[in-house]
Amino acid sequence: MPRLDHAAFETDDPDATAGFYERILGARVVKTEGHPVMAYVGNTGFAFHKRGGTGDHVGVRVSAAERAEIKRRLEQAGIEHEERDHEIAIGLFFHDPDGRLLEAITYASGEDSRNV
């Protein structure tokens, strides 16, 4: 069943921004080379990217079968979409009718290895 995975934001200083979430919300900060700085509150994350990256978006965690079904529905509706390989996950990016960027994300292991 799909569930909220992360909210991603571009920032000038991902480390400082994640540090704010750590100090104020008690978030657990995880840094992995080549990936955004993550600040986890429970099992939901804030992903902080340098400006010029993937753009602000909301990620919804789905299984591979759910991602394939979402892709089929997008194609059927004529909605543009793009799959991106994040190495640890595959993301299917698309916009809602109001222009918000969404990502249906499936982790290779079934779980996000940075969230254990």
Helices and strands as residue ranges (DSSP letters): E 3-11, H 14-25, E 28-30, E 37-41, E 44-50, E 57-61, H 64-77, E 81-85, E 89-95, E 101-107, G 113-115
